[in-house]
Amino acid sequence: MKTKLLTACLAVALPLLLSSCGSSDNKAAAPPTQAAATTPGVLVEDAWVRATVGAKDTTMTAAFMSLTNPGSTDIKLTSATSPAAGVVQLHEMAMEDGKMVMQEKAGGINVPAESHAHLAPSGDHVMLMGLKQAHKPGDEVPLTLKFSDGSSHDLTVPVKAFTEEEEHYHPSATPTSTP
């Protein structure tokens, strides 16, 4: 009985073993250029959108996140879109005439090679203007990010409560915004 079982197992296993030995498709020996091509683009983590419920101006908000670039060349976040807003822009906080102002970030947001960029309040962020409705904690906002390497990320971003001085976060006018 044991001999028959052993023979049956060998009859099944031996062809499989022999076929794998003769395979010319050896993925382990892929050239380095192929491995580099499969390196993922920018990774998006911890994305969230600031709630507008209770804010002085409920027509705009911002999205924040961490962007990580595992690749060997810099990649830029070049644009973003959302059906929840009339206009979506990449913004930065910059010093102008001795005070911090929010403005559109020319050229996009750089995500350095083998490093990361944090989009955060009082720094670079994705600005959503002309909102079609107010957003409360627990809501979700669809957001698409586009990068200089041709990749894009479609996200569903949670809305979270956040309090900050209105004058600091929402300056009186953004010269580059258009309805």
N, C-alpha and C positions, 0 to 999 in steps of 0.2 A: 504494500500500500504506500509506504514512504517513498519507494523508488518511483512509482507512477506519479505521485504528487510532485516530486523533484523534477522529473522529466517534463511534466506539463508546465511547470514554472519556467524551466529553461527554454522550452519551445516558444513561450510567449515573450520572455525577456531577451533572449539572444538576438532576434531580428532587430529589436529596438536598440539594443546596445551597438550592434554592428552598423546600423544606419546612422547613428549619431557619430560614429568614428569617421565615416567617409564624407561628412558634410563639408562642403567648401564654403558655406556661409558662416564664417567665424566672426561673430559680432564683437567678441572681446578684443580682437586685433584691429578694430576700426582706427583709421588714421586720426591724429589729434584734431584736424580741421573739422571732421565730422562731429566729434565730441563737443567742440566749441559751438557748432551750429545748433546743438540741442540745448545749450544753456538757456534757462528760462529768462524772459525779459524782466521788467520791473515787477516786483512782488508788492502787493498792496495789503496793508494790515491796519487794524484798529481804526477803520474809517467811521466817522460820525458827522452828523449835521447838527448845528446849533438850533434849538427850538426857538420859534418866533412868538409863541403864545406868551403874552405878558410883556413883550418888548415894545418900545416906543414905535418902532418902524417894523411892521410885520411883512413888508414887501421884499425884504432881503434877508439873507442868512449866509452862512459859510459852511463849507465842508473841510474837515481836517483828517489827516491820516499819516501813516508812516509809509514811505516808499523805499524799497530796498533793491539795489541793482547788483546782482551777483556776477554780472558780466565783466569783461575786461575793458570796455569802453563806456564813456559817459553816455547817458541817455537823458533826454529832456521830456518833461511833461509839457506838451505843446498846446493842448486845449482840453476842454471838457464840455459836455452837453448834458442837459436834463430836461425832460418834458415837464417838470415841475416849475421851471423858471423861464421867463422870457429871454433873459440874457445870462450867460455863464461866462465868467472870466477868471483868469489866474491873477491873483493879487499878491501884493507884498506890503509890508509896513516899512516906510522909509522916513528918514529924517529930512525935513524940509523947513527952512527958515527957523530952525531951533525947535521944531515940534514934530511929533510922529504923525504921519498922514498915510492913509491907505490909497494905493494906486495900482493900476494894472501893471503886471510884471512883464516888461518887454522881453521877448525871446524865450519865454517859458521858464519852467522851474527845473534846474539841473539836478539830476540824480547821479552823483559821481560813481565811477566804476568801483566795484567791490566795496561799496559804502551805501549810505542811505541819506534821505532827506526827510525832515519832519515838517509836515504842514500843520501849523498850530496857531491858536489865537495869538495875536500880536506879532505874527510872522507871516510867512508865505501861506496861502490858503486858496481854496476854490470858492469864488464868490458867486452866489446865486441871487439874481436880481429880477424884479418883476414876477415875484412868486404868484402862482395861481391860487394859492390858499395858504392859510396859516398852518404851521407845523408844531405839534405838541410832542412831548416825550413819548416814545413808543411808536410813533409814526415811522414810515420808511420812505426814503426818497431815491428814485432811480437816478443813477449817475454813470456816464460813460467817460472814461479818461483815455486820451490819445497821446501816444508817445512818438518821439523822433525816429525810433527804429521801425515804425509802421505798425506796432502792436497797439491793442486797445483793451481796456477792461470794462466790462459791463457790471456795475455794482448795484446792489440794493442796500442803501446806507441807512442805519438806524438814526433816529432823531433823539438827541439827549438834551437835558436841561443844562444850561450854562449861564452864569451871571457874570457880567463884567460891566464896567462903566460904559454907558451908551456913548458918551462923547469920545471915549478912547477908541472904541471898536467901530462905531458908525460915524465917521466924520460927516460934516454937513453936506458936502457934495463930492461926487467922484466925476471929475471932468471927462473921463473917457467912457462913461456909461451911456448907452443909448437905449431908448425904450424899444 
